[in-house]
């Protein structure tokens, strides 16, 4: 936020992290030459759920990860990925193929004495070498690619699609209660932002609330922002009927403006995919898709350092930029502009503070669902 305020020439005062009935939140007071905005940012982070999965024994994580991958394939998710976003399909295959190949190589090392007709005393040595290769060489190296974390991430994706895990259902209910409290606070605008698989959580929570209270957001200005959204990661699974229904509920609510921010450089999003239509609602109002270019947001040397790190590129949606650009997450959530206005900014028409009447004082509530 401080970097963004310097970039756009305004001041920002960020509070410490607090907690109330609406869950974790912090406040941002931003002020420019002719405007002032007060923002309360509520955080709904499902990282704790993923951490719960990653802390289990290695063998169980491995088995459950491959079982989740099999379910994605059987339920038609993998086919849908390659059909609508082939790079996302490769992202799905990557961790399972990598670990499978290395496990095969380790087994080959362990069985070398048999295939080469060596003496029995070579067998323990070969098995020790295979163990060393997999656990001491490969696993620490693979942490840089978050390989085993992705096993848990796909297990979570299947759970979000199926809604068959009690811990997840309880957590969604807690999120719904906290979001209900946040939406009851007075504000000029409510921004519900989500990143990556967090978009599935946002759809579930908002869909649950609207199903129970259809008039909850009546008279409010609500912008539903999905960043590098991976709703289709779960929605393309056949078992995700409830999620697809809730996509339709959110899309059809006229008080909600859905802004879907996508990027060609980001391999972990469904680039140019109409999420609402592909979730089974072709005639419902569609999300407004906005395309961003990360290389236009960062200095050239910084962009060169990160462009081959697909997970780092995927996080850039919510990180500070080096240069003024049509999209800036911190400016959207804590600046003087309506979040919906970022659907219209371009490189030739950047957000401007000078030359326009911005003698305003606004309050904003941002409900954030980040990725794990």
LUMFIDO-19440 format. One record per residue (C-alpha): residue number from 0; residue in three letters; x, y, z. Coordinates in pm, 1 decimal. Example, Ala and Ser with C-alpha at 12.3 -4.5 7.8 and 13.67 -1.06 7.14 Angstrom:
# LUMFIDO-19440
SITE    k    r      east     north        up
SITE    0  ALA    1230.0    -450.0     780.0
SITE    1  SER    1367.0    -106.0     714.0
# end
This chain:
# LUMFIDO-19440
SITE    k    r      east     north        up
SITE    0  UNK       0.0       0.0       0.0
SITE    1  UNK     280.1     246.1      85.9
SITE    2  UNK     445.1     179.5    -249.2
SITE    3  UNK     113.3     236.0    -427.5
SITE    4  UNK      52.1     563.1    -245.2
SITE    5  UNK     394.2     693.4    -351.6
SITE    6  UNK     336.4     575.5    -708.7
SITE    7  UNK       4.0     758.5    -734.2
SITE    8  UNK     104.8    1050.6    -510.1
SITE    9  UNK    -131.6    1020.8    -215.7
SITE   10  UNK     -99.4     936.7     152.2
SITE   11  UNK    -220.4     617.5     315.9
SITE   12  UNK    -244.1     525.7     681.3
SITE   13  UNK    -275.6     150.6     741.3
SITE   14  UNK    -395.0      25.1    1079.6
SITE   15  UNK    -288.6    -287.7    1262.7
SITE   16  UNK    -477.6    -612.9    1205.8
SITE   17  UNK    -791.0    -628.6    1420.7
SITE   18  UNK   -1072.5    -874.5    1486.7
SITE   19  UNK   -1446.2    -834.3    1547.8
SITE   20  UNK   -1765.6   -1023.7    1466.4
SITE   21  UNK   -1680.3    -977.2    1099.9
SITE   22  UNK   -1350.0   -1161.8    1145.3
SITE   23  UNK   -1003.3   -1025.3    1072.1
SITE   24  UNK    -981.1    -677.2     924.1
SITE   25  UNK    -763.1    -369.7     895.7
SITE   26  UNK    -840.0      -9.2     802.4
SITE   27  UNK    -680.8     209.3     536.9
SITE   28  UNK    -729.1     587.6     535.3
SITE   29  UNK    -616.6     736.0     203.4
SITE   30  UNK    -608.2    1101.8     110.8
SITE   31  UNK    -514.8    1299.3    -196.9
SITE   32  UNK    -525.8    1664.7    -291.5
SITE   33  UNK    -903.2    1676.1    -332.9
SITE   34  UNK   -1029.4    1341.8    -201.2
SITE   35  UNK   -1031.7    1113.3      97.5
SITE   36  UNK   -1127.4     745.4     122.8
SITE   37  UNK   -1169.5     528.1     431.3
SITE   38  UNK   -1157.3     156.0     365.3
SITE   39  UNK   -1211.0    -139.9     594.3
SITE   40  UNK   -1059.0    -455.5     448.9
SITE   41  UNK   -1196.6    -786.1     579.0
SITE   42  UNK    -984.6   -1097.4     523.0
SITE   43  UNK   -1123.4   -1444.5     457.9
SITE   44  UNK    -819.4   -1665.4     411.7
SITE   45  UNK    -853.8   -2039.1     340.8
SITE   46  UNK    -481.1   -2094.4     383.9
SITE   47  UNK    -549.4   -2250.3     725.9
SITE   48  UNK    -752.0   -2522.0     555.0
SITE   49  UNK    -471.0   -2597.3     311.1
SITE   50  UNK    -218.2   -2595.4     597.1
SITE   51  UNK    -432.4   -2854.1     770.6
SITE   52  UNK    -389.3   -3077.8     467.3
SITE   53  UNK     -16.8   -3013.4     427.1
SITE   54  UNK      65.4   -3108.9     786.3
SITE   55  UNK     -44.1   -3469.5     739.5
SITE   56  UNK     203.0   -3755.3     689.5
SITE   57  UNK     383.1   -3752.5     355.6
SITE   58  UNK     237.6   -4083.2     231.2
SITE   59  UNK    -118.4   -3968.0     302.1
SITE   60  UNK     -62.9   -3636.5     125.1
SITE   61  UNK      73.2   -3819.9    -175.1
SITE   62  UNK    -211.2   -4071.7    -188.3
SITE   63  UNK    -487.7   -3815.0    -135.8
SITE   64  UNK    -331.7   -3586.7    -397.0
SITE   65  UNK    -335.6   -3856.4    -663.5
SITE   66  UNK    -690.0   -3957.6    -562.3
SITE   67  UNK    -797.8   -3594.8    -607.1
SITE   68  UNK    -632.3   -3582.1    -948.8
SITE   69  UNK    -816.6   -3898.9   -1048.8
SITE   70  UNK   -1146.4   -3744.5    -936.9
SITE   71  UNK   -1076.8   -3432.5   -1143.5
SITE   72  UNK   -1019.1   -3653.3   -1448.1
SITE   73  UNK   -1321.7   -3878.4   -1389.1
SITE   74  UNK   -1550.8   -3579.8   -1329.4
SITE   75  UNK   -1452.1   -3416.3   -1656.8
SITE   76  UNK   -1247.8   -3134.2   -1505.3
SITE   77  UNK    -922.1   -3216.8   -1681.5
SITE   78  UNK   -1091.1   -3234.7   -2020.6
SITE   79  UNK   -1257.6   -2900.5   -1953.3
SITE   80  UNK    -926.1   -2742.2   -1857.5
SITE   81  UNK    -758.4   -2840.8   -2181.9
SITE   82  UNK   -1065.3   -2741.2   -2380.3
SITE   83  UNK   -1104.5   -2391.8   -2234.6
SITE   84  UNK    -754.7   -2305.1   -2104.1
SITE   85  UNK    -488.8   -2553.0   -2213.2
SITE   86  UNK    -218.1   -2389.5   -2001.5
SITE   87  UNK    -430.8   -2444.3   -1692.6
SITE   88  UNK    -456.3   -2806.6   -1800.7
SITE   89  UNK     -76.9   -2827.6   -1800.4
SITE   90  UNK     -73.8   -2663.6   -1457.3
SITE   91  UNK    -306.9   -2940.6   -1336.3
SITE   92  UNK     -89.4   -3215.4   -1479.7
SITE   93  UNK     243.7   -3067.7   -1372.1
SITE   94  UNK     278.7   -3168.5   -1002.1
SITE   95  UNK     140.3   -3518.9   -1048.1
SITE   96  UNK     349.1   -3589.5   -1357.5
SITE   97  UNK     665.0   -3450.1   -1196.1
SITE   98  UNK     631.2   -3653.6    -876.4
SITE   99  UNK     531.9   -3962.7   -1075.6
SITE  100  UNK     840.2   -3938.2   -1295.9
SITE  101  UNK    1070.8   -3890.0    -998.8
SITE  102  UNK     912.1   -4180.4    -812.2
SITE  103  UNK     966.5   -4395.8   -1120.7
SITE  104  UNK    1330.0   -4285.8   -1134.8
SITE  105  UNK    1372.1   -4366.9    -765.6
SITE  106  UNK    1226.2   -4713.9    -815.6
SITE  107  UNK    1460.1   -4762.7   -1110.3
SITE  108  UNK    1757.7   -4674.6    -890.4
SITE  109  UNK    1639.3   -4912.6    -616.8
SITE  110  UNK    1595.1   -5199.1    -864.9
SITE  111  UNK    1926.6   -5152.7   -1049.2
SITE  112  UNK    2095.0   -5450.2    -875.2
SITE  113  UNK    1818.0   -5682.3    -996.1
SITE  114  UNK    1830.9   -5567.8   -1358.4
SITE  115  UNK    2210.3   -5566.7   -1365.0
SITE  116  UNK    2242.3   -5905.8   -1195.0
SITE  117  UNK    2447.2   -5766.8    -906.4
SITE  118  UNK    2518.5   -5933.8    -571.8
SITE  119  UNK    2268.3   -5914.7    -284.5
SITE  120  UNK    2474.9   -5667.8     -83.7
SITE  121  UNK    2410.4   -5407.6    -354.4
SITE  122  UNK    2034.1   -5406.0    -283.1
SITE  123  UNK    2046.1   -5210.3      49.5
SITE  124  UNK    2290.3   -4965.4    -108.6
SITE  125  UNK    2062.2   -4909.5    -408.2
SITE  126  UNK    1755.9   -4858.2    -186.3
SITE  127  UNK    1945.3   -4612.5      31.2
SITE  128  UNK    2054.1   -4424.6    -280.2
SITE  129  UNK    1693.8   -4415.6    -410.3
SITE  130  UNK    1571.3   -4287.4     -72.4
SITE  131  UNK    1841.6   -4020.1     -71.9
SITE  132  UNK    1753.9   -3911.9    -426.5
SITE  133  UNK    1380.9   -3875.3    -357.9
SITE  134  UNK    1370.5   -3737.2      -2.3
SITE  135  UNK    1700.0   -3548.3      23.3
SITE  136  UNK    1749.0   -3421.9    -331.5
SITE  137  UNK    1410.4   -3402.0    -501.1
SITE  138  UNK    1170.3   -3297.0    -222.3
SITE  139  UNK    1374.3   -2995.5    -101.0
SITE  140  UNK    1424.0   -2886.0    -463.2
SITE  141  UNK    1052.8   -2930.4    -540.9
SITE  142  UNK     958.1   -2695.9    -255.1
SITE  143  UNK    1066.0   -2408.3    -480.1
SITE  144  UNK     785.7   -2511.8    -715.8
SITE  145  UNK     540.6   -2572.2    -429.1
SITE  146  UNK     487.1   -2919.8    -571.4
SITE  147  UNK     344.7   -3095.1    -265.3
SITE  148  UNK     151.9   -2782.0    -172.4
SITE  149  UNK     -24.7   -2819.8    -506.7
SITE  150  UNK    -124.7   -3175.7    -408.6
SITE  151  UNK    -312.9   -3028.0    -110.6
SITE  152  UNK    -445.1   -2744.7    -324.9
SITE  153  UNK    -608.2   -2991.9    -564.8
SITE  154  UNK    -749.5   -3188.1    -273.4
SITE  155  UNK    -904.9   -2862.9    -151.8
SITE  156  UNK   -1039.6   -2790.5    -502.3
SITE  157  UNK   -1221.5   -3124.3    -510.7
SITE  158  UNK   -1363.1   -3060.7    -162.5
SITE  159  UNK   -1490.5   -2716.5    -269.9
SITE  160  UNK   -1656.0   -2871.9    -573.8
SITE  161  UNK   -1816.4   -3160.5    -386.2
SITE  162  UNK   -1891.3   -2987.1     -53.7
SITE  163  UNK   -1853.2   -3323.3     118.5
SITE  164  UNK   -1610.6   -3228.3     397.0
SITE  165  UNK   -1754.5   -3111.2     730.1
SITE  166  UNK   -1454.0   -2892.5     814.6
SITE  167  UNK   -1502.5   -2702.3     488.0
SITE  168  UNK   -1877.9   -2661.6     532.9
SITE  169  UNK   -1828.0   -2529.7     886.4
SITE  170  UNK   -1565.0   -2285.4     765.5
SITE  171  UNK   -1789.5   -2159.0     483.9
SITE  172  UNK   -2067.7   -2100.1     736.2
SITE  173  UNK   -1827.5   -1897.9     952.9
SITE  174  UNK   -1724.4   -1695.6     647.1
SITE  175  UNK   -2088.3   -1634.3     554.2
SITE  176  UNK   -2164.6   -1505.2     904.2
SITE  177  UNK   -1861.9   -1274.4     898.9
SITE  178  UNK   -1940.4   -1149.4     547.5
SITE  179  UNK   -2298.8   -1082.7     654.3
SITE  180  UNK   -2166.0    -863.1     934.0
SITE  181  UNK   -1932.5    -680.0     695.3
SITE  182  UNK   -2211.4    -613.8     445.8
SITE  183  UNK   -2425.1    -466.2     724.3
SITE  184  UNK   -2168.5    -190.3     788.2
SITE  185  UNK   -2232.1     147.5     628.1
SITE  186  UNK   -2028.3     214.5     314.5
SITE  187  UNK   -2053.8     389.2     -21.4
SITE  188  UNK   -1921.4      80.0    -197.8
SITE  189  UNK   -1866.6    -285.9    -113.3
SITE  190  UNK   -1584.5    -460.7    -299.0
SITE  191  UNK   -1579.1    -839.8    -276.4
SITE  192  UNK   -1239.7    -935.0    -414.3
SITE  193  UNK   -1093.6   -1282.0    -453.2
SITE  194  UNK    -778.3   -1427.4    -600.3
SITE  195  UNK    -717.9   -1763.9    -767.0
SITE  196  UNK    -906.1   -2049.6    -596.4
SITE  197  UNK   -1031.4   -1799.2    -340.7
SITE  198  UNK   -1283.5   -1700.3    -608.0
SITE  199  UNK   -1462.9   -2030.6    -548.5
SITE  200  UNK   -1488.6   -1943.7    -180.0
SITE  201  UNK   -1623.8   -1598.1    -265.4
SITE  202  UNK   -1889.7   -1745.5    -496.7
SITE  203  UNK   -1996.7   -1997.3    -233.3
SITE  204  UNK   -2018.9   -1737.0      45.2
SITE  205  UNK   -2199.5   -1468.7    -155.8
SITE  206  UNK   -2426.4   -1726.9    -318.1
SITE  207  UNK   -2518.0   -1868.9      23.4
SITE  208  UNK   -2604.1   -1525.1     158.9
SITE  209  UNK   -2813.7   -1424.0    -142.0
SITE  210  UNK   -3002.4   -1753.9    -138.4
SITE  211  UNK   -3097.0   -1692.8     224.6
SITE  212  UNK   -3152.8   -1317.1     196.3
SITE  213  UNK   -3222.1   -1217.1    -165.8
SITE  214  UNK   -3256.4    -851.4     -61.4
SITE  215  UNK   -2927.9    -840.3     132.4
SITE  216  UNK   -2745.9    -608.7    -110.9
SITE  217  UNK   -3046.8    -414.5    -237.9
SITE  218  UNK   -2966.4     -43.9    -246.9
SITE  219  UNK   -2592.4    -111.0    -215.1
SITE  220  UNK   -2316.8     -65.3    -469.8
SITE  221  UNK   -2137.6    -401.1    -482.6
SITE  222  UNK   -1846.6    -495.5    -707.0
SITE  223  UNK   -1750.1    -863.3    -723.3
SITE  224  UNK   -1387.1    -878.3    -838.6
SITE  225  UNK   -1219.3   -1206.2    -936.1
SITE  226  UNK    -844.0   -1178.1    -989.4
SITE  227  UNK    -677.3   -1453.7   -1187.8
SITE  228  UNK   -1000.4   -1627.3   -1102.5
SITE  229  UNK   -1012.1   -2003.6   -1096.5
SITE  230  UNK   -1383.8   -2056.0   -1045.9
SITE  231  UNK   -1376.4   -2300.1   -1336.4
SITE  232  UNK   -1108.3   -2502.2   -1158.3
SITE  233  UNK   -1391.7   -2636.3    -943.4
SITE  234  UNK   -1702.3   -2547.6   -1145.8
SITE  235  UNK   -1601.9   -2770.6   -1438.7
SITE  236  UNK   -1624.1   -3079.2   -1217.0
SITE  237  UNK   -1957.8   -3254.5   -1257.2
SITE  238  UNK   -2010.5   -3272.2    -879.9
SITE  239  UNK   -1990.8   -2890.9    -846.6
SITE  240  UNK   -2363.3   -2837.5    -906.0
SITE  241  UNK   -2407.9   -2614.3    -600.4
SITE  242  UNK   -2111.9   -2397.7    -699.7
SITE  243  UNK   -2243.2   -2354.9   -1055.5
SITE  244  UNK   -2586.7   -2261.1    -919.1
SITE  245  UNK   -2427.6   -1999.3    -696.8
SITE  246  UNK   -2234.4   -1855.0    -992.3
SITE  247  UNK   -2574.5   -1795.6   -1151.6
SITE  248  UNK   -2712.2   -1637.4    -834.6
SITE  249  UNK   -2424.1   -1388.4    -817.6
SITE  250  UNK   -2434.6   -1312.2   -1191.3
SITE  251  UNK   -2809.3   -1244.2   -1195.0
SITE  252  UNK   -2810.2   -1006.7    -898.2
SITE  253  UNK   -2846.4    -668.8   -1065.9
SITE  254  UNK   -2687.7    -482.1    -774.8
SITE  255  UNK   -2362.3    -675.7    -824.0
SITE  256  UNK   -2112.9    -575.9   -1093.2
SITE  257  UNK   -1883.2    -872.6   -1165.9
SITE  258  UNK   -1533.4    -771.7   -1278.3
SITE  259  UNK   -1313.5   -1062.2   -1393.0
SITE  260  UNK    -946.7    -959.8   -1422.4
SITE  261  UNK    -739.0   -1188.3   -1646.3
SITE  262  UNK    -384.3   -1191.6   -1783.2
SITE  263  UNK    -226.4   -1366.3   -2081.3
SITE  264  UNK     107.5   -1406.2   -1902.1
SITE  265  UNK     -60.7   -1586.9   -1613.3
SITE  266  UNK     -84.7   -1957.9   -1693.0
SITE  267  UNK    -298.1   -2025.6   -1384.9
SITE  268  UNK    -613.5   -1851.4   -1498.1
SITE  269  UNK    -881.1   -1923.1   -1756.9
SITE  270  UNK    -776.3   -1659.1   -2007.8
SITE  271  UNK   -1064.9   -1526.1   -2217.9
SITE  272  UNK   -1300.1   -1790.0   -2069.3
SITE  273  UNK   -1652.5   -1660.2   -1988.3
SITE  274  UNK   -1686.1   -1803.1   -1638.9
SITE  275  UNK   -2061.7   -1746.9   -1604.1
SITE  276  UNK   -2150.3   -1905.5   -1938.1
SITE  277  UNK   -1916.7   -2201.8   -1883.8
SITE  278  UNK   -2076.2   -2256.2   -1543.2
SITE  279  UNK   -2405.0   -2324.8   -1717.4
SITE  280  UNK   -2559.1   -1976.4   -1740.7
SITE  281  UNK   -2514.3   -1859.4   -2101.9
SITE  282  UNK   -2807.7   -1617.4   -2095.9
SITE  283  UNK   -2733.8   -1465.5   -1755.0
SITE  284  UNK   -2547.0   -1132.7   -1732.9
SITE  285  UNK   -2182.0   -1214.5   -1793.9
SITE  286  UNK   -1882.4   -1099.8   -1591.6
SITE  287  UNK   -1703.5    -801.6   -1743.3
SITE  288  UNK   -1359.8    -933.4   -1844.2
SITE  289  UNK   -1062.5    -698.0   -1812.2
SITE  290  UNK    -723.0    -795.1   -1950.2
SITE  291  UNK    -405.7    -671.1   -1785.0
SITE  292  UNK     -39.2    -693.0   -1888.9
SITE  293  UNK     197.9    -758.2   -1600.8
SITE  294  UNK     498.4    -637.4   -1799.9
SITE  295  UNK     331.9    -296.6   -1814.4
SITE  296  UNK     301.3    -291.8   -1433.9
SITE  297  UNK     664.0    -376.7   -1347.1
SITE  298  UNK    1007.2    -243.7   -1429.8
SITE  299  UNK    1170.9    -449.3   -1709.3
SITE  300  UNK    1440.0    -601.8   -1486.3
SITE  301  UNK    1186.0    -707.9   -1224.6
SITE  302  UNK     957.6    -855.3   -1487.6
SITE  303  UNK    1244.1   -1055.5   -1635.9
SITE  304  UNK    1319.3   -1202.4   -1292.3
SITE  305  UNK     967.6   -1329.9   -1231.9
SITE  306  UNK     818.0   -1406.6   -1573.4
SITE  307  UNK     925.7   -1773.7   -1571.4
SITE  308  UNK     800.8   -1828.2   -1216.2
SITE  309  UNK     437.0   -1903.9   -1292.6
SITE  310  UNK     323.8   -1893.8    -928.3
SITE  311  UNK     493.1   -1556.5    -870.9
SITE  312  UNK     332.4   -1415.0   -1184.7
SITE  313  UNK      -2.9   -1546.5   -1064.5
SITE  314  UNK      28.8   -1347.5    -740.5
SITE  315  UNK     103.5   -1015.5    -911.6
SITE  316  UNK    -266.1    -924.5    -935.1
SITE  317  UNK    -268.2    -833.3    -564.7
SITE  318  UNK      89.9    -704.4    -531.2
SITE  319  UNK     223.9    -353.4    -570.8
SITE  320  UNK     318.8    -230.4    -916.5
SITE  321  UNK     630.0     -35.8   -1015.8
SITE  322  UNK     460.0     180.2   -1276.6
SITE  323  UNK     116.2     337.7   -1319.0
SITE  324  UNK    -107.8      91.5   -1502.0
SITE  325  UNK    -477.8      54.0   -1588.7
SITE  326  UNK    -517.6    -189.6   -1298.9
SITE  327  UNK    -376.6    -151.2    -950.4
SITE  328  UNK    -525.3    -362.1    -670.7
SITE  329  UNK    -436.1    -127.0    -385.0
SITE  330  UNK    -561.5     175.6    -576.9
SITE  331  UNK    -885.8      -8.8    -653.3
SITE  332  UNK    -951.1    -104.6    -291.1
SITE  333  UNK    -829.3     212.8    -118.4
SITE  334  UNK    -834.1     491.0    -377.4
SITE  335  UNK   -1104.2     739.8    -479.2
SITE  336  UNK   -1229.7     545.5    -780.0
SITE  337  UNK   -1517.6     301.2    -786.0
SITE  338  UNK   -1392.1     -52.6    -836.0
SITE  339  UNK   -1623.4     -81.7   -1137.2
SITE  340  UNK   -1441.1     206.6   -1308.4
SITE  341  UNK   -1135.7     -19.0   -1351.6
SITE  342  UNK   -1332.0    -195.7   -1623.1
SITE  343  UNK   -1277.7     111.8   -1841.2
SITE  344  UNK    -919.6     221.0   -1773.3
SITE  345  UNK    -662.0     151.0   -2045.1
SITE  346  UNK    -294.6     234.6   -2107.2
SITE  347  UNK    -412.5     540.9   -2297.0
SITE  348  UNK    -664.9     631.6   -2029.0
SITE  349  UNK    -509.1     570.6   -1688.8
SITE  350  UNK    -673.6     665.2   -1358.0
SITE  351  UNK    -629.4    1041.1   -1321.4
SITE  352  UNK    -637.9    1257.8   -1011.3
SITE  353  UNK    -568.0    1585.9   -1187.1
SITE  354  UNK    -814.0    1763.8   -1408.5
SITE  355  UNK   -1129.2    1602.4   -1270.0
SITE  356  UNK   -1360.4    1688.1    -979.6
SITE  357  UNK   -1253.4    1458.7    -697.4
SITE  358  UNK   -1370.6    1665.7    -404.2
SITE  359  UNK   -1520.2    1359.2    -240.7
SITE  360  UNK   -1503.9    1166.4      83.3
SITE  361  UNK   -1596.8     800.6      48.2
SITE  362  UNK   -1606.4     489.5     259.3
SITE  363  UNK   -1547.1     141.9     122.9
SITE  364  UNK   -1575.5    -210.1     257.2
SITE  365  UNK   -1352.8    -467.7      92.3
SITE  366  UNK   -1415.3    -836.1     155.8
SITE  367  UNK   -1109.4   -1027.2      41.6
SITE  368  UNK   -1076.1   -1400.0     -31.9
SITE  369  UNK    -709.1   -1457.3    -120.7
SITE  370  UNK    -561.2   -1776.1    -256.7
SITE  371  UNK    -379.2   -2024.9     -38.3
# end
